[in-house]
């Protein structure tokens, strides 16, 4: 990537299902462009004839590159990387948008943008997902895995076209948004794709480990940690660590009664939900950070929570486990 002669280009992924207004939102955000900056969009549509690219190109001053005839996120492989490299080399933009097709599973795009050789050139900002509130009462959408994946990958969830939604549709949207885990940085309700400029600048990833202040209620206590996405865990060691935290006699004298978290492993990001009698692991499309919350049925002092954190961090991956 050295020959690109660009580094840390602020990059926003704008995802969402077909027809929710992604292109309109990008055009709206383009109105915030300083006169001395070059902005660019890498856009893809499922068909061979690109309509969104044509609309964006008509904005004037917005450089557009299309990858037509397929989904740029299917493998996030050579074609997308080549398109991105060409755009960065030719345009040298001050800001970049990536607009996948509405049929996309966009997690692989975020992974590619954070991969070695690419992450030096771009600086990933908050991922935006636009939705139409009417979709939340329509099984044609809610039953689709890629629709659900787009909600999960987003840092900021944007309900567009709220002026056309019924009260029931807005209620369904709000209830679904509130139930998402991990919670979003923001849930926005808007019309005509109007999105605050601040979300073009928001870096969603923590720079270092953060501690949620430990708290206790009725002889129970809890603590949580948020870790940068650059940290990843060996799957086997992670399972061992979580097992020890849940069992009595480990870092917690009585063991945890509940653990919930998201962890990056070499092959997949995992949602972990554990109780005293069951530990479940499943793939998740969240990409913003690693995070975990632990609840204990006892009072736990600062040293006790430090022992839990130390045990979790001991499960970080090595070069050898990355190769497995």
C-alpha positions in Angstrom: 0.0 0.0 0.0 3.0 2.3 0.3 2.7 3.3 -3.4 -0.8 4.7 -2.7 0.8 7.7 -0.9 -2.4 8.0 1.2 -2.8 7.2 4.9 -5.7 7.3 7.4 -8.3 8.4 4.9 -11.6 8.7 6.9 -13.8 5.9 5.6 -17.5 5.3 6.2 -19.4 2.2 5.2 -23.1 2.9 4.5 -25.1 -0.3 4.4 -28.8 -1.1 4.4 -31.3 -3.1 2.3 -32.5 -2.3 -1.2 -34.3 1.0 -1.5 -33.8 2.4 2.0 -32.1 5.6 0.8 -28.3 4.9 1.1 -27.5 6.9 -2.0 -29.6 9.8 -0.8 -27.9 9.7 2.6 -24.4 9.9 1.0 -25.5 12.8 -1.1 -26.8 14.5 2.0 -23.6 14.0 3.8 -21.7 15.3 0.8 -23.2 18.7 1.5 -20.8 18.9 4.5 -17.8 18.6 2.2 -15.3 21.4 2.7 -14.4 23.1 -0.6 -10.8 22.1 -0.4 -11.5 18.4 0.0 -11.9 15.5 -2.5 -14.5 12.9 -1.5 -15.0 9.6 -3.2 -17.4 6.6 -3.2 -16.8 3.0 -3.9 -20.2 1.7 -4.9 -21.6 -1.7 -5.9 -25.0 -2.9 -7.2 -26.1 -6.4 -7.7 -26.9 -6.0 -11.4 -24.6 -5.2 -14.2 -26.1 -1.7 -14.8 -25.1 0.7 -12.0 -27.8 3.2 -11.2 -26.6 4.4 -7.8 -23.2 5.3 -9.3 -24.8 7.3 -12.0 -26.9 9.3 -9.4 -23.8 9.9 -7.2 -21.7 11.0 -10.2 -24.2 13.7 -10.9 -23.5 15.4 -7.6 -20.4 17.1 -9.1 -17.1 17.0 -7.2 -17.8 13.5 -5.8 -15.5 10.9 -7.4 -17.3 7.5 -7.9 -15.9 4.1 -8.7 -18.3 1.2 -9.3 -17.9 -2.6 -9.0 -20.9 -3.8 -10.9 -22.3 -7.3 -11.5 -22.1 -8.9 -8.1 -21.7 -8.3 -4.4 -18.4 -6.7 -3.4 -18.7 -8.3 0.0 -19.1 -11.9 -1.1 -15.5 -12.6 -0.5 -14.1 -9.1 0.1 -11.3 -10.4 -2.1 -9.2 -9.4 -5.1 -11.8 -7.5 -7.1 -12.8 -5.2 -4.2 -9.2 -4.6 -3.1 -8.2 -3.8 -6.6 -11.1 -1.3 -6.9 -10.2 0.3 -3.6 -6.5 0.5 -4.4 -7.2 2.1 -7.8 -9.6 4.6 -6.3 -7.2 5.6 -3.5 -4.2 5.8 -6.0 -6.1 7.8 -8.7 -8.2 10.1 -6.6 -6.3 10.4 -3.3 -9.5 11.3 -1.6 -9.7 13.2 1.7 -12.8 11.1 2.6 -14.1 7.8 1.3 -17.6 6.1 1.4 -18.2 2.5 0.7 -21.8 1.7 -0.4 -22.4 -2.1 -0.7 -25.4 -3.5 -2.5 -28.5 -3.8 -0.4 -28.1 -7.6 -0.6 -24.8 -7.4 1.1 -23.4 -9.2 4.2 -21.1 -6.3 5.0 -19.0 -7.8 7.8 -16.4 -9.0 5.4 -16.0 -5.4 4.1 -15.2 -4.1 7.6 -12.7 -7.0 8.0 -11.0 -6.2 4.8 -10.8 -2.5 5.6 -9.0 -3.5 8.9 -6.7 -6.0 7.2 -2.9 -5.5 6.9 -2.0 -3.4 3.9 -5.4 -1.7 3.8 -5.8 -0.5 7.4 -2.7 1.8 7.0 -4.5 3.6 4.1 -7.9 4.1 5.6 -9.3 5.1 9.0 -12.6 3.4 9.6 -15.3 5.5 11.0 -18.7 4.6 12.4 -20.6 2.1 10.1 -24.0 3.4 9.2 -27.0 1.1 8.5 -30.2 2.7 7.0 -33.5 1.0 7.5 -37.1 1.7 6.6 -39.3 1.4 9.7 -42.0 -0.5 7.7 -39.5 -3.4 7.3 -39.8 -4.3 11.0 -43.4 -5.5 10.6 -42.7 -7.3 7.3 -41.4 -10.9 7.4 -40.0 -10.5 3.9 -37.3 -8.5 5.6 -37.1 -9.7 9.2 -36.7 -13.3 8.0 -33.7 -12.5 5.8 -30.3 -13.2 7.3 -28.5 -10.4 5.4 -31.1 -7.9 6.6 -30.4 -8.9 10.2 -26.6 -8.9 9.6 -26.8 -5.3 8.3 -28.4 -4.2 11.6 -25.8 -6.1 13.7 -22.8 -4.7 11.9 -23.8 -1.1 12.2 -22.4 1.3 14.8 -25.2 3.8 14.1 -28.7 2.6 13.1 -30.7 5.1 11.0 -34.4 4.9 10.6 -35.0 6.7 7.3 -38.4 7.8 5.8 -39.9 8.1 9.3 -42.4 10.6 7.8 -44.0 7.8 5.9 -44.1 5.3 8.8 -47.1 4.4 10.9 -47.0 4.5 14.7 -47.0 0.7 14.8 -44.0 0.6 12.5 -42.1 3.1 14.5 -42.8 1.2 17.7 -41.6 -2.0 16.1 -38.4 -0.3 15.0 -37.7 1.2 18.4 -38.3 -2.0 20.3 -36.1 -4.0 17.9 -33.3 -1.3 18.1 -33.4 -1.3 21.9 -33.0 -5.1 22.0 -29.9 -5.2 19.8 -26.7 -6.4 21.5 -24.2 -4.9 21.7 -26.1 -1.6 21.9 -25.5 1.0 19.1 -23.5 4.1 19.5 -26.7 5.9 18.3 -30.2 5.1 17.0 -31.3 7.9 14.7 -34.8 8.8 13.2 -34.7 10.9 10.1 -36.2 11.7 6.7 -34.5 12.1 3.3 -31.3 10.5 4.6 -30.4 13.5 6.7 -27.5 12.4 9.1 -25.5 14.6 11.4 -22.0 15.5 10.3 -20.6 14.2 13.6 -21.0 10.6 12.4 -18.6 11.2 9.6 -15.9 11.8 12.2 -16.8 9.3 15.0 -14.2 6.6 15.6 -16.2 3.7 17.0 -13.2 1.6 18.2 -11.8 2.2 21.7 -8.1 3.0 21.6 -7.4 1.0 24.8 -9.2 -1.2 27.3 -12.0 0.5 29.1 -13.6 -0.6 32.4 -17.3 -0.2 33.0 -17.5 0.9 36.7 -18.1 -2.2 38.8 -21.5 -2.0 40.6 -23.5 -4.2 42.9 -27.2 -4.7 43.9 -28.6 -7.0 46.5 -25.4 -8.9 47.2 -24.7 -9.3 43.5 -21.9 -7.4 41.7 -21.0 -6.9 38.1 -18.2 -5.4 35.9 -17.5 -5.1 32.2 -14.7 -4.3 29.9 -14.5 -2.9 26.4 -11.4 -3.8 24.4 -10.1 -2.5 21.0 -10.9 -4.6 17.9 -7.2 -5.0 17.4 -7.2 -7.4 20.3 -8.2 -11.0 19.3 -8.5 -14.2 21.2 -7.4 -17.8 20.7 -10.7 -19.8 20.6 -9.5 -22.7 22.7 -7.9 -20.5 25.3 -11.0 -18.2 25.4 -13.2 -21.2 26.1 -10.9 -22.3 28.9 -10.9 -18.8 30.4 -14.6 -18.4 30.3 -15.1 -21.9 31.8 -12.8 -20.9 34.7 -14.6 -17.6 35.3 -17.9 -19.4 35.4 -16.8 -22.2 37.8 -16.5 -21.7 41.6 -12.9 -21.5 42.8 -11.6 -19.6 39.8 -11.0 -15.9 39.7 -14.4 -15.5 41.4 -14.9 -17.6 44.6 -18.4 -18.6 43.8 -18.0 -18.4 40.0 -20.0 -16.0 37.8 -23.7 -16.5 37.4 -23.8 -14.8 34.0 -21.3 -13.7 31.4 -22.2 -12.1 28.1 -19.7 -10.7 25.6 -18.4 -10.4 22.0 -14.9 -11.6 21.2 -12.8 -11.4 18.1 -11.1 -14.7 17.2 -9.0 -15.4 14.1 -11.8 -16.9 12.0 -15.0 -15.4 13.4 -16.3 -12.9 15.9 -18.2 -14.7 18.7 -21.2 -13.8 20.8 -20.8 -15.7 24.1 -23.7 -16.1 26.5 -22.9 -18.1 29.7 -24.8 -19.2 32.8 -23.9 -21.6 35.5 -25.2 -24.5 33.5 -24.7 -23.5 29.8 -22.1 -21.7 27.7 -23.2 -20.8 24.1 -21.0 -19.6 21.3 -22.3 -18.2 18.0 -21.1 -16.1 15.2 -21.9 -12.4 15.3 -21.5 -9.5 12.8 -20.6 -6.9 15.4 -17.2 -5.5 14.6 -16.8 -2.3 16.7 -15.0 -3.8 19.7 -14.5 -6.7 22.0 -16.7 -6.5 25.1 -17.8 -8.5 28.1 -19.9 -8.2 31.2 -19.7 -10.5 34.1 -22.2 -10.8 37.0 -21.3 -12.5 40.3 -23.6 -13.7 43.1 -21.2 -12.2 45.7 -19.4 -8.9 46.6 -16.3 -8.6 44.5 -13.6 -6.1 45.3 -11.2 -4.4 42.8 -8.6 -7.2 43.1 -11.2 -9.8 42.3 -12.3 -8.0 39.1 -8.7 -7.4 38.2 -8.2 -11.2 38.4 -11.1 -11.8 36.0 -9.7 -9.3 33.5 -6.3 -10.8 33.8 -7.7 -14.3 33.1 -9.5 -13.1 30.0 -6.5 -11.2 28.6 -4.4 -14.3 29.1 -6.5 -15.9 26.3 -5.3 -13.5 23.7 -4.1 -15.1 20.5 -0.5 -15.8 19.4 1.0 -16.0 15.9 0.8 -19.8 16.1 -2.9 -19.8 17.0 -3.6 -17.3 14.2 -2.2 -19.8 11.7 -4.6 -22.5 12.8 
